[in-house]
Amino acid sequence: MHYSAPKVYQKEKPQARRNIRLHRRTRWAIILIVDYENLCGTLNEKTNGKMIEDRDLMTISEASKWATDYTKKNVTTSNISYLIQYGRIRKYDDNGSTRVSKQDLIKYYHSYIGTREVNWKAQLGEDINWRLSFDYLKEADTTKHVHRLHPYKGKFIPQLVEYFLDVHTDDFKKNVCFKQGDIILDPFCGSGTTLVQANELGMHAIGIDISAFNTLISNIKVEKHSLVDVQNEIHNITNALKRFIGESNVDQFEAQLAEELNEFNNDYFPSPDFKYQVRQGQIDQEKYGKEKETQFSLRYFQLINQYGIKLWQRKSENFLDMWYLSPVREEIDLVFEHVKHIQNRKTQRVIQIILSRTIRTCRATTHADLATLKEPVTEVYYCAKHGKMCRPLFSILSWWERYCQDTIQRLVQFDKLRTDTFQICLTGDSRTIDIIEALEVDNPDFSQLVKEQKIKGIFSSPPYVGLINYHEQHAYAYDLFEFDRKDELEIGPLFKGKGKEARDQYIKGISEVLRNCQRFLSEDYDVFLVANDKFNMYPTIAERSGMQIVNQYKRPVLNRTEKDKSAYSESIFHLKSK
């Protein structure tokens, strides 16, 4: 019987001598390799079916030098350690000494993430702390449990808060500033991310926000709710909504429109062929889309007339009048009437947020313009985002049911993590509010704790100058719930721009907030502010606030909601008293 050498050895050079002895009784082939070490090095590791050679492995220090030469960028030992820590490359243990594979590094630097890290550092500077990109996280991690109860522009991810509040240290974070039982303040509370993470870490937290709607979102996330009561109210409202829809022609109209539109899309926008032709430049999607809009438009209006669907409302005095088709507005009003009669105030607030999230999704706009509204849409349109014809919504039912279920699930998930600590968001102006007096009204026990213990520090993301109108992004909720708007008290809103006068007002506003908050801080306080300071305003802000910047962390921001996906960074300023 003839035995061939195993495949791993079949490409040996002729000078590699083999001596194969066959044990006649067991017919085992024992392969003895002579001088094979000189041929291809000692094989000391096998992983994923591939042999790793000694000469392919490097210490972290060697890897740093090799990667610097390979990428033509400065790659530190900390960079290599980061890749090991978060599973980007494999760690090989050689008698207690950590080594890494050159091939793993090559694969990483040729990957999308690796290429992005190199390119972004070239654009933003080598002082970018890539560990704070949190590129190893999935979206489900950054939007975990209550953090996605409601959309909100301009919020930071919970892992960023946790990084600075928790008790770990690393090559970048060398000191622990906070511990369990401390009180944390966020004077620009937004959607309450700091409050939620403080709760998870066993810390008390106070938020302040000028926006009544932001306060609503934040408090719902950290409050304890009777989920049985919430589910009962949801059940009653959903049944009332279904009865209301059943008395109209909306559901029959939507069903027939969806069926005919699906057939139309299959004929003229077959997937994935159509998208491929667009990418190859074989189809001008803008011109082609307009042609098909016109072609289907006649049938669309035939169905509108057939089922007696009223498109527009009779008035356009506010956001709700302008941005919702008439059938949708009628359903919103119906649900809201039921919400107003809910007896349990906490339950009522939860369902307000579900309704707000629902109506945000159901605005009469294209999918591409949902975040930044352009003009109302009343008929079927070509959607470049999905590569087919899409339609406006004529009912809120499907999204209402989806968000009801999602909200319950997220509240249940957070209940398993919550600690027995105080969290609350106060509605007010952080430049002037008396935190202890405001707490006395809503939570006297927490107020007393602040008097005795003082606030240990701040973790917050102040508004960016000239970027967002914070009241306007939730205009639909302000109209529906009749909250008072205080746009004029926003610091650095979009409508004031980014000019010198706007920047001066911004510096004045943020400085006033910090000076006011200092009254309630402990002597050895720590302040962390997340900002994109492209106008270099924070050194002045620190000076005017009687503080000093003791450290600065520069992080890449990978997952932005804006359409502009260019390299972008923000800084975390660590401030202390002078």
Phi, psi and omega in degrees: 000139182260134178244122176270157179293148176305155186301326183297340182253000188292342182260020178295153173283157184305329186288348176283117185269140177245147172225103184255118178252132182254119175285114189297326185284320184257348181055035175275140176264121177253117186259119178253122182258124180249131180062017180290334179299322178291336184284311187219017177084165180283130178268117185240358183207142174229126180216135180055034176079007182241141179273133179255127182268151177306318184287351177272346183263145182223151170290167179299320179295316178296320179296322178300313181294317180297314182295324177299317179290320184292317184269349185062026177227157180287112178248114184273169175297328177296322177299316180294318179299322177299316180298324177290313186301322184254022169072018178287326175226161183270147176264130176248129183261116181244089181054047177087355179257128180283131175227157180230159183269134176299321180295322176298319179294318179299316180298318180295312184291345175265353179283170180297313182294316180297318178297319180295319179301313181296313183294318182293321178296326177295326182273322188259346180111153182286351179277004175296130177267095187293337178300327181278007172283336183054040184291349180276354183271147172271163180301324180299333178285319184278349178239028186299154180030239191287353181295342177244040174289333183201140178298147179203124178284140170086019179263153177267162182281150184298330181296331178293317177298311183300321181304316184271338181271330187284182190260011180280159170230160177205196183295338183256313178266100189264346182230146175266125183258335186229157178218170177304140180091346176292161176252127180249143179241137172234098184283356173232070198293328179059240182261010169088020182300317180297320180298315182295314182290326175298318178300312180302325184270004178078030179243151174278155181208144176237132174246151175226137176209141180287339183270122179297327180288321176299320177298319178300310180302311185297314183291324177298323182295324187257347178290154172271132185239151170275097186292334175296315178296318178300314181296322179296316180294320177300316180301314181295316182293318181298318178297319178296320179295318179295321178296319180297315180294322181297337179275356179247182178260008188297316184293322177293320178298312182297322181296315181290321178298316180298318181295312182291324179292324178296318177296319180297315180295322178297325181283317190250346179225054183298135180257137006264007186301318183296313181298323179296316180295325177295314181297328180278358180077016181277341179230133172275097190295328179295313180293315182296319180297318179297320179299317182286329173302312180297320182296320183274343186302319181300314181294324180301311182288336172297318179292322177302313180290322182299319183261001177065041182275127176268124184278301188261152173282165184283341182229164178217058185273335182216187184299315182296328178289322190276324194253015179225135174293154187305315179298323179293316180298321179296320179291321177300313181297322179298310181297317182297324177300321178290321180298322182297338184261007177287129186282317182287115186296320179293319177298319179301319181293321177301314184286333171300317181293321177298316179295318179298315179298322180294311185288334174299317181290332188266016177294149182279078180213169178284161179297325182290334185254016184298321181283325180232099186293140178246297177208149181298147180242129183243354183220176181298142184217156174282128184251107180295332180296319183255353178066040180193179176279133177237171185224155174288166181270141178246000178208150178263356192304311186296318180287323176302312181295320180296315183286330175299311180296316182297319181296314178301313181300317182291322177294321177296316180299317181289327178302330180286343184253339190296149176251164182274074182227168180270133168218138177202146173248127181260139174274120181175176179266115184295347179283337188228346189297141170266105188299317183293316178296318180295320178294326182303327181289315187263331185206082183302324180296318178293321178301317180295321179298319179295320177301315186281321191259333187069161180274128185285330181179184183236137164229118187203159172240098178299157177301147176274140186296128175066031185249313187224141166267104192290329176285319186294331182295341177239037184302323180300321181288321178298320178294313186290314185271355177058042174285150174286131176268139180231050182305324185292345180264358176294144176262124177068036182290162180301320187292346177267354176077195183234015181291179184301317181296319179295321180292321178296318178295323179297311179302316180298315183294312181295321179297318179297322178298313182294321179295319179295318182290332180303332181300336187250004182268153173291166183297317182264059185278160174231129181241126176241121180239126180265122184205149169261093191267061182290345178261006176055050182268337190288332171300320177292318179300315180299316181299314182289341181267000182073029181236172174226145177278115182261344178199159179214126179250126181252121185236145174282142178253107189272320188253085180261149180277341181290157179291334179284112183253023181289167181304132187212138180224163173220162182245147171249110181271129175258116183244147174222172179291153179289000000 
